[in-house]
């Protein structure tokens, strides 16, 4: 998680977490750890913030602190695989 990023204010953060938990459940998106305390929850940008700036919920998931810090600004492997698969399927254009 980048320290340069603008963080959500507490009230907004609570609302976003509640919406994400309703959408995805009360667990870490990456490791599945169940959240029992509010302090365990972080909001992660699935596609890193440096690549997709903003706070659109389509790009947000709930993550435990360890998973969020481990992932950092990296693309998740499932997304990388999808991008590579599309690249291999793309037709080669003649020059």
C-alpha positions as CSV (number, residue, x, y, z in Angstrom):
1,X,0.0,0.0,0.0
2,X,1.5,3.3,-1.0
3,X,1.9,6.0,1.6
4,X,1.5,8.7,-1.1
5,X,-2.0,7.7,-1.8
6,X,-4.9,9.7,-0.4
7,X,-6.7,7.7,2.2
8,X,-10.5,7.6,2.8
9,X,-11.9,9.4,5.7
10,X,-13.0,7.2,8.5
11,X,-16.8,7.5,7.9
12,X,-16.4,6.9,4.2
13,X,-14.0,4.0,4.8
14,X,-16.5,2.3,7.1
15,X,-19.2,2.6,4.5
16,X,-16.9,1.2,1.7
17,X,-15.9,-1.7,4.0
18,X,-19.6,-2.5,4.7
19,X,-20.5,-2.5,1.0
20,X,-17.5,-4.7,0.1
21,X,-18.3,-7.1,3.0
22,X,-21.9,-7.3,1.8
23,X,-20.7,-8.0,-1.8
24,X,-17.8,-10.4,-1.1
25,X,-18.3,-11.6,2.5
26,X,-16.5,-10.8,5.8
27,X,-13.2,-12.4,4.9
28,X,-9.8,-11.6,3.1
29,X,-10.2,-11.8,-0.6
30,X,-6.8,-13.5,-1.0
31,X,-6.3,-15.9,1.9
32,X,-9.9,-16.3,3.1
33,X,-9.2,-15.3,6.8
34,X,-12.5,-14.4,8.5
35,X,-12.5,-10.8,9.9
36,X,-13.5,-10.7,13.6
37,X,-12.4,-7.2,14.3
38,X,-12.6,-3.9,12.3
39,X,-8.8,-3.4,12.8
40,X,-8.0,-6.5,10.8
41,X,-9.6,-5.1,7.6
42,X,-7.8,-3.2,4.9
43,X,-9.2,-2.1,1.5
44,X,-7.0,-3.2,-1.4
45,X,-7.0,-2.0,-5.0
46,X,-7.1,-5.3,-6.9
47,X,-5.5,-3.6,-9.9
48,X,-2.8,-1.5,-8.2
49,X,-3.7,2.1,-7.5
50,X,-0.7,3.3,-9.6
51,X,-2.3,1.6,-12.7
52,X,-6.0,2.4,-12.0
53,X,-6.3,5.5,-9.8
54,X,-9.5,6.0,-7.9
55,X,-11.8,4.3,-5.4
56,X,-14.3,2.5,-7.7
57,X,-15.7,-0.5,-5.9
58,X,-15.2,-2.7,-9.0
59,X,-11.5,-2.5,-8.2
60,X,-11.7,-2.8,-4.4
61,X,-11.5,-5.9,-2.2
62,X,-11.2,-6.5,1.5
63,X,-7.8,-7.9,2.5
64,X,-6.0,-8.7,5.7
65,X,-3.0,-6.6,6.5
66,X,-0.5,-9.3,5.7
67,X,-2.0,-10.0,2.2
68,X,-2.4,-6.4,1.4
69,X,1.2,-5.6,2.3
70,X,2.5,-8.7,0.5
71,X,0.6,-7.9,-2.7
72,X,1.6,-4.2,-2.6
73,X,1.6,-2.7,-6.0
74,X,1.8,-6.0,-7.9
75,X,-0.9,-7.3,-10.3
76,X,-2.6,-10.5,-8.9
77,X,-1.5,-13.6,-10.7
78,X,-5.0,-14.5,-12.0
79,X,-5.2,-11.1,-13.7
80,X,-1.7,-11.6,-15.2
81,X,-2.7,-15.0,-16.5
82,X,-5.9,-13.6,-18.1
83,X,-3.9,-10.8,-19.7
84,X,-1.3,-13.2,-21.0
85,X,-4.0,-15.6,-22.4
86,X,-5.6,-12.7,-24.3
87,X,-2.2,-11.7,-25.7
88,X,-1.6,-15.2,-27.0
89,X,-5.0,-15.3,-28.6
90,X,-4.7,-11.9,-30.3
91,X,-4.2,-12.1,-34.0
92,X,-0.8,-11.0,-35.3
93,X,-1.1,-8.1,-37.7
94,X,1.0,-7.9,-40.8
95,X,3.4,-4.9,-40.9
